[in-house]
Structure formats: structure tokens, C-alpha cells
Amino acid sequence: MNVLQAEAIHPQTDGRDIDESVAELIGEAAHQEAGPVEDHLARIAQTWQTLPEPDASDPTYYDRPMLKEPVWKGFIPAYYFVGGLSGATFALGAAAQLDRSGALDALVRRCHRVGVIGSSISAALLIADLGRPERFLYMLRVFRPTSPMNMGAWILAGAPSAAITAALFARAKPGLFRWIGEAAGYTSGVLGVALATYTGVLVGTSAIPVWQESRCVLPLLFGASAAASAGALMGAIFQDRRAAKVTRVFGIAGMAAELASTYAMEKRVAEVPRVGRPLKKGLSGALWKLASALTAAGLITSLLPRQTRKKRIVAGALAGAGSLMLRFAVQQAGVASARDPRAAFHQQRAGHGGSALERTG
């Protein structure tokens, strides 16, 4: 657009952008001009010439993000970590309960105790992010299996309740009450597995490209990470040889599974390179690599010969830190993916995302 075209749009402008054939501007500062008429018209023309235009080779909506980024605060990644740790300890306690000799009874009781405390902390973290405690109670007014968030609220309420019931009847005489306690212990283990993995399902059902692309891996990754941190933590607490052996095996299996799931997630999101970028670059990429390094260091420490309590504590600290960093890395990757104006477009053009869900749904 040249000056003549701009003059055609503003035929009677006098530098104030007022068409005097329509109205008259009066009052204070009514005669203030934006500058000489010709210069003002030139600036108008320049503005029209610099309107954003999509890149024909890689079109987006004027380089604007398609999705809104997650608004969750730091409470939510911490909730993922503490809730997963609690769920994994419930599962470990149920597994130890299968031993009928009674040698692992102390481990079972400690798992229930740690799980209940952790569940209470995770509920507090969730409520802190919700802002009002009653919002958590509102989610319990309905039972909707198709909603991961609603099911998560029920799981978070049910797992510690079952563990408390198991603890109350753990030392009862053989009979009905003892049977109720054992059944409650196994129930807490089943709900604990769900508590450790459901957050991965919740994240994967969102429209954020990097989360949606890895929706089949995230529950396994979160569950394995929870098992790694729980096994390492409980292994650092117990000095009993048999209990330490059980927790060590549990933690090693969790750390190995976490590293394998990390690799699987990287491979999955790499199918659409733009979607996988948050796991390689920026803050999310740094956190992701740090989480893997800490977990690998914890696994190596756990595999060292002549395990001492000091080595178990170091392994527990490394595994726990890796698990925590993993949750923050996944959260930050979602933020970066939502901010990327091309991630969702590339995902859709590759036949992934919503179109893939429709075909498999």
C-alpha cells in the first residue's frame, strides 16, 4: 500500500485521524496532531504492510499458540511425586503381606504408616492448588469412571482409608476381624497402584501435544518412578536384612523400569520432532536429563556390592530426587509444548493427536 492508497482510505484526514465530513472533534487537545499529514499517512501504510502473514511452507495461526498452557502451580508436580510415592508404598506393603511367616510384618506396618502420611500430604498439596478445600469434596459427590480426575479423588480418599483399616485389625486374633484387616491391606495395595499411575492417565488425556503423544507411556513412567522412590526410601529406613532385601529389589526394579519408560517416551514423542522438542531443549529438557541422570546414579549405587545403610541412604536420595525432577520435567514440558505455535499443527499433520484418538476411540 502506498501513500495514495492510504489517502483513499482517509480522504479528509488532517493528522488526527478524524473524518470531518462525519464529525467534528472539539474540546481539550482537540487540535493535537499525530504529525505532518504525509508522514502520518506513511506510517499508516507501513502498518498495513507489516501485518503478520503465515509461513506458506509451515503455516500456523499467525505464529500464535493453538492451546493455552497449563495453569497448575508447583503444588501439582509435588502432588504427583508424593501421591505416587504413597501409592507405591501401599503396593509394597500389600506385596510384603503375601509372606505368611510374619517376618515382614514390621515392613507392612511401616508401609501403611508412610502411605497414610504421604496421602495426607498429597491431598493437602492438591487442595492448595485448588484453592478451596470444598472443591476436593465436590469431586466426591459423583462417581464417574470416565473422568480420571474424579477417579483420582476417589482413589486418593480410598487408599489411605483401606490402609488405616488394615492397621487397626492387623494384630487381631484369627477370625473375621483379622480377615477384614488382611483384605483391607490388599485393597490398599490395589488402590496404591492406581494412585501411583492415574496421574499419568490424567496428564495424557489432555490436548497438550507432548503429553497426548506419550499418553500410553506416562502411566507406566509415573508408576515405575513411584516404585523407584518408594523402594529406595523404605530401603534406607530398614536395617532388617530380609526387609532391606525386599525393598532393594523393589527399588531396583522401579529404577530400571523408570529408565526404560523414559527411553520409550523419548522415542514415542520423537515420531513428531516438533512435539519432542521440550524433552531436548530449554528448562524442561534440562530437568528431563537431570532426572534420568539422578535415577541412573541411584540404580548404580543400589547395584554396588556390600550394601551398607549409608549406600542405601545415598541411593534413596538419588532415586527420590530423580523421581521429583521427573514430575517437574513433565510439567514444564507440557508448558513449553503448549506455548509452541507449531507443535500442535505438526502433530495433526502427521496424523497423530485428535485424529488418532478418533480412529482408535
C-alpha positions as CSV (number, residue, x, y, z in Angstrom):
1,M,0.0,0.0,0.0
2,N,1.4,3.4,-1.0
3,V,0.6,6.9,0.3
4,L,-2.1,7.5,-2.4
5,Q,-3.9,4.3,-1.3
6,A,-3.7,5.4,2.3
7,E,-5.2,8.8,1.3
8,A,-8.0,7.0,-0.4
9,I,-8.9,5.3,2.9
10,H,-8.6,8.6,4.9
11,P,-9.6,11.2,2.3
12,Q,-10.1,14.1,4.7
13,T,-7.6,13.2,7.5
14,D,-5.6,16.2,8.9
15,G,-3.2,14.2,11.0
16,R,-5.7,13.5,13.8
17,D,-7.5,10.5,12.0
18,I,-10.8,12.4,12.1
19,D,-13.1,12.4,9.1
20,E,-14.5,15.9,9.3
21,S,-17.4,15.0,6.9
22,V,-18.8,12.7,9.6
23,A,-18.0,14.5,12.9
24,E,-16.0,17.4,14.4
25,L,-13.6,16.9,17.2
26,I,-13.8,19.7,19.8
27,G,-12.6,20.2,23.4
28,E,-9.3,20.0,25.2
29,A,-6.4,18.8,23.0
30,A,-8.8,18.6,20.0
31,H,-6.2,20.1,17.7
32,Q,-3.4,17.8,18.7
33,E,-2.0,16.2,15.6
34,A,-0.1,12.9,15.2
35,G,2.4,14.7,12.9
36,P,2.6,16.1,9.4
37,V,-0.2,14.6,7.3
38,E,2.2,12.9,4.7
39,D,4.3,11.4,7.5
40,H,1.3,10.2,9.3
41,L,-0.2,8.6,6.2
42,A,3.2,6.9,5.5
43,R,3.1,5.3,9.0
44,I,-0.4,4.0,8.4
45,A,0.7,2.5,5.1
46,Q,3.7,0.9,6.8
47,T,1.5,-0.7,9.5
48,W,-0.7,-2.3,6.8
49,Q,2.4,-3.6,5.0
50,T,3.7,-5.3,8.2
51,L,0.6,-7.3,9.1
52,P,1.6,-10.9,10.2
53,E,1.4,-13.4,7.4
54,P,1.6,-17.2,7.9
55,D,4.6,-19.0,6.5
56,A,3.3,-20.8,3.5
57,S,5.9,-23.6,3.9
58,D,4.9,-24.2,7.6
59,P,1.6,-22.4,8.2
60,T,0.3,-21.6,11.7
61,Y,-2.3,-19.2,13.0
62,Y,-0.1,-16.1,12.7
63,D,2.6,-17.9,14.9
64,R,0.1,-17.8,17.8
65,P,-0.2,-20.9,20.1
66,M,-3.2,-23.1,19.4
67,L,-3.6,-24.1,23.1
68,K,-3.5,-22.4,26.4
69,E,-0.6,-23.5,28.7
70,P,-1.4,-25.4,31.9
71,V,-2.1,-23.1,34.8
72,W,-1.1,-25.6,37.5
73,K,1.3,-24.3,40.1
74,G,4.3,-26.2,41.6
75,F,1.9,-27.9,44.0
76,I,0.8,-30.3,41.3
77,P,4.1,-31.8,40.3
78,A,4.8,-32.2,44.0
79,Y,1.4,-33.8,44.4
80,Y,2.3,-36.2,41.6
81,F,5.5,-37.2,43.4
82,V,4.1,-37.5,46.9
83,G,1.0,-39.3,45.8
84,G,2.9,-41.7,43.6
85,L,5.3,-42.4,46.5
86,S,2.4,-43.1,48.8
87,G,0.7,-45.4,46.3
88,A,3.9,-47.4,45.7
89,T,4.4,-47.9,49.5
90,F,0.9,-49.2,49.7
91,A,1.7,-51.6,46.9
92,L,4.9,-52.7,48.5
93,G,3.1,-53.3,51.8
94,A,0.5,-55.5,50.0
95,A,3.3,-57.5,48.4
96,A,5.1,-57.9,51.7
97,Q,1.8,-59.1,53.2
98,L,1.9,-62.1,51.0
99,D,4.7,-63.5,53.2
100,R,2.8,-65.6,55.8
101,S,5.8,-66.1,58.1
102,G,5.3,-62.8,59.8
103,A,9.0,-61.7,59.2
104,L,7.8,-58.8,57.1
105,D,5.0,-57.6,59.4
106,A,7.1,-54.6,60.5
107,L,7.6,-53.6,56.9
108,V,3.9,-53.9,56.2
109,R,3.0,-51.6,59.1
110,R,5.7,-49.1,58.1
111,C,4.5,-49.1,54.5
112,H,0.9,-48.4,55.7
113,R,2.1,-45.6,58.0
114,V,4.3,-43.9,55.4
115,G,1.5,-44.3,52.8
116,V,-1.1,-42.7,55.0
117,I,1.1,-39.7,55.9
118,G,2.1,-39.3,52.3
119,S,-1.5,-39.4,51.1
120,S,-2.5,-36.7,53.6
121,I,0.4,-34.5,52.3
122,S,-0.6,-35.1,48.7
123,A,-4.2,-34.3,49.5
124,A,-3.1,-31.0,51.1
125,L,-1.0,-30.2,48.0
126,L,-4.0,-30.8,45.7
127,I,-6.2,-28.7,47.9
128,A,-3.6,-25.9,47.9
129,D,-3.7,-25.8,44.1
130,L,-7.5,-26.0,44.0
131,G,-7.6,-23.0,46.4
132,R,-10.6,-24.1,48.5
133,P,-10.9,-27.4,50.4
134,E,-14.5,-27.9,49.5
135,R,-13.6,-28.3,45.8
136,F,-12.0,-31.6,46.6
137,L,-15.2,-32.7,48.4
138,Y,-17.3,-31.6,45.5
139,M,-15.4,-34.2,43.3
140,L,-16.6,-36.9,45.6
141,R,-20.3,-36.1,45.1
142,V,-20.3,-38.2,41.9
143,F,-18.6,-41.4,40.7
144,R,-17.6,-41.1,37.1
145,P,-15.2,-43.8,35.8
146,T,-14.7,-41.9,32.5
147,S,-13.1,-39.0,34.4
148,P,-9.5,-39.5,35.5
149,M,-9.8,-36.5,37.8
150,N,-12.9,-37.8,39.5
151,M,-11.5,-41.3,39.9
152,G,-8.3,-39.9,41.2
153,A,-10.2,-38.1,44.0
154,W,-11.8,-41.4,45.0
155,I,-8.5,-43.3,44.8
156,L,-6.8,-40.7,47.0
157,A,-9.6,-41.0,49.5
158,G,-9.9,-44.8,49.4
159,A,-6.3,-45.9,49.5
160,P,-5.4,-44.4,53.0
161,S,-8.8,-45.4,54.4
162,A,-8.1,-49.1,53.4
163,A,-4.6,-48.8,54.9
164,I,-5.9,-47.4,58.2
165,T,-8.4,-50.3,58.4
166,A,-5.7,-52.8,57.8
167,A,-3.5,-51.3,60.5
168,L,-6.4,-51.3,63.0
169,F,-7.1,-55.1,62.5
170,A,-3.5,-56.2,61.8
171,R,-2.9,-57.7,65.2
172,A,-6.4,-59.1,65.7
173,K,-6.9,-62.7,66.6
174,P,-7.5,-65.1,63.7
175,G,-11.1,-64.7,62.6
176,L,-13.4,-62.2,61.0
177,F,-11.5,-59.1,62.1
178,R,-8.2,-60.5,61.1
179,W,-9.6,-61.4,57.7
180,I,-11.0,-57.8,57.3
181,G,-7.6,-56.4,58.1
182,E,-5.9,-58.6,55.5
183,A,-8.5,-57.8,52.9
184,A,-8.1,-54.1,53.6
185,G,-4.3,-54.4,53.2
186,Y,-4.6,-56.0,49.8
187,T,-7.2,-53.4,48.8
188,S,-4.8,-50.6,49.8
189,G,-2.2,-52.2,47.5
190,V,-4.5,-52.3,44.5
191,L,-5.6,-48.7,45.1
192,G,-2.0,-47.8,45.7
193,V,-1.1,-49.0,42.2
194,A,-3.9,-46.8,40.8
195,L,-2.7,-43.9,42.9
196,A,0.8,-44.2,41.5
197,T,-0.3,-44.3,37.9
198,Y,-3.6,-42.4,37.5
199,T,-1.8,-39.0,37.3
200,G,-0.1,-40.2,34.1
201,V,-3.5,-41.1,32.7
202,L,-4.8,-37.7,33.7
203,V,-2.0,-35.8,32.0
204,G,-2.1,-38.0,28.9
205,T,-5.8,-37.2,28.3
206,S,-5.1,-33.5,27.8
207,A,-4.7,-31.8,24.4
208,I,-1.0,-30.7,25.1
209,P,0.9,-32.3,22.2
210,V,3.9,-33.8,24.2
211,W,1.5,-35.2,26.8
212,Q,-1.0,-36.5,24.4
213,E,1.7,-38.1,22.2
214,S,3.0,-40.1,25.2
215,R,-0.3,-41.0,26.7
216,C,0.4,-44.7,26.5
217,V,3.8,-44.4,28.3
218,L,3.1,-41.8,31.0
219,P,1.1,-44.1,33.4
220,L,3.9,-46.7,33.2
221,L,6.6,-43.9,33.7
222,F,4.8,-42.4,36.7
223,G,4.2,-45.9,38.3
224,A,7.8,-47.0,37.8
225,S,9.2,-43.7,39.1
226,A,6.9,-44.1,42.2
227,A,8.2,-47.6,42.8
228,A,11.8,-46.5,42.5
229,S,11.4,-43.7,45.1
230,A,9.3,-45.9,47.4
231,G,11.7,-48.9,47.3
232,A,14.7,-46.7,47.8
233,L,13.1,-44.8,50.7
234,M,11.9,-47.8,52.5
235,G,15.3,-49.5,51.9
236,A,17.0,-46.6,53.6
237,I,14.8,-46.9,56.7
238,F,15.0,-50.6,57.4
239,Q,18.1,-52.3,58.8
240,D,16.5,-55.8,59.0
241,R,18.3,-57.9,56.4
242,R,15.2,-59.5,54.9
243,A,13.1,-56.3,54.7
244,A,16.1,-54.5,53.2
245,K,16.5,-57.1,50.5
246,V,12.8,-56.9,49.6
247,T,12.8,-53.1,49.4
248,R,16.1,-53.1,47.5
249,V,14.7,-55.4,44.8
250,F,11.5,-53.3,44.6
251,G,13.6,-50.1,44.2
252,I,16.0,-51.6,41.6
253,A,13.1,-52.9,39.6
254,G,11.4,-49.5,39.8
255,M,14.5,-47.5,38.7
256,A,15.2,-49.9,35.8
257,A,11.6,-49.6,34.7
258,E,11.7,-45.8,35.0
259,L,14.8,-45.5,32.8
260,A,13.2,-47.9,30.2
261,S,9.9,-45.9,30.3
262,T,11.9,-42.7,29.9
263,Y,13.6,-44.1,26.7
264,A,10.2,-45.3,25.4
265,M,8.6,-41.8,25.9
266,E,11.5,-40.1,24.2
267,K,11.2,-42.5,21.3
268,R,7.4,-42.0,21.1
269,V,7.4,-38.2,21.0
270,A,10.3,-38.2,18.6
271,E,8.0,-39.5,15.9
272,V,6.9,-35.9,15.5
273,P,10.2,-34.0,16.1
274,R,8.5,-30.7,16.9
275,V,6.4,-32.4,19.6
276,G,9.5,-34.0,21.2
277,R,11.5,-30.7,21.3
278,P,10.6,-29.9,25.0
279,L,12.3,-33.1,26.2
280,K,15.6,-32.0,24.5
281,K,15.8,-28.2,24.8
282,G,15.0,-25.5,27.3
283,L,14.3,-25.8,31.0
284,S,12.1,-28.9,30.5
285,G,14.9,-30.6,28.6
286,A,17.4,-29.8,31.3
287,L,15.1,-31.1,34.1
288,W,14.4,-34.3,32.0
289,K,18.1,-35.1,31.6
290,L,18.8,-34.3,35.2
291,A,16.0,-36.7,36.3
292,S,17.4,-39.5,34.2
293,A,20.9,-38.9,35.5
294,L,19.8,-39.0,39.1
295,T,17.8,-42.1,38.6
296,A,20.7,-43.8,36.8
297,A,23.1,-42.8,39.6
298,G,20.6,-44.2,42.2
299,L,20.4,-47.5,40.2
300,I,24.2,-47.8,40.1
301,T,24.5,-47.1,43.8
302,S,21.9,-49.8,44.6
303,L,23.7,-52.4,42.5
304,L,27.1,-51.8,44.2
305,P,28.3,-54.8,46.2
306,R,28.4,-54.8,50.0
307,Q,25.4,-52.7,50.6
308,T,25.5,-50.6,53.8
309,R,23.0,-48.3,55.3
310,K,24.9,-45.3,54.0
311,K,24.8,-46.6,50.5
312,R,21.1,-47.3,50.8
313,I,20.5,-43.7,52.0
314,V,22.5,-42.3,49.1
315,A,20.6,-44.5,46.6
316,G,17.3,-43.4,48.2
317,A,18.2,-39.7,48.0
318,L,19.2,-40.0,44.3
319,A,16.2,-42.0,43.4
320,G,13.8,-39.7,45.2
321,A,15.4,-36.6,43.7
322,G,15.2,-38.2,40.2
323,S,11.6,-39.0,40.7
324,L,10.8,-35.5,41.9
325,M,12.7,-33.9,39.0
326,L,10.8,-36.2,36.5
327,R,7.5,-34.8,37.6
328,F,8.6,-31.2,37.3
329,A,10.2,-32.0,33.9
330,V,6.9,-33.5,32.6
331,Q,5.0,-30.5,33.9
332,Q,7.4,-28.0,32.3
333,A,7.5,-29.9,29.0
334,G,3.7,-29.5,28.9
335,V,4.0,-25.7,29.3
336,A,6.7,-25.5,26.6
337,S,4.7,-27.7,24.2
338,A,1.5,-25.6,24.7
339,R,3.5,-22.4,24.0
340,D,5.0,-23.7,20.8
341,P,2.7,-22.5,18.0
342,R,3.8,-25.3,15.6
343,A,3.8,-28.4,17.9
344,A,0.0,-29.0,17.7
345,F,-0.1,-28.3,13.9
346,H,2.8,-30.7,13.2
347,Q,1.1,-33.3,15.3
348,Q,-2.2,-33.0,13.5
349,R,-0.5,-33.0,10.0
350,A,1.4,-36.2,11.0
351,G,-2.0,-37.9,11.7
352,H,-1.5,-38.0,15.4
353,G,-3.3,-36.2,18.2
354,G,-7.0,-35.8,18.0
355,S,-7.3,-37.6,14.6
356,A,-5.5,-40.6,16.0
357,L,-7.8,-40.7,19.1
358,E,-10.9,-40.6,16.9
359,R,-9.6,-43.6,14.9
360,T,-8.9,-45.6,17.9
361,G,-11.8,-44.4,20.1
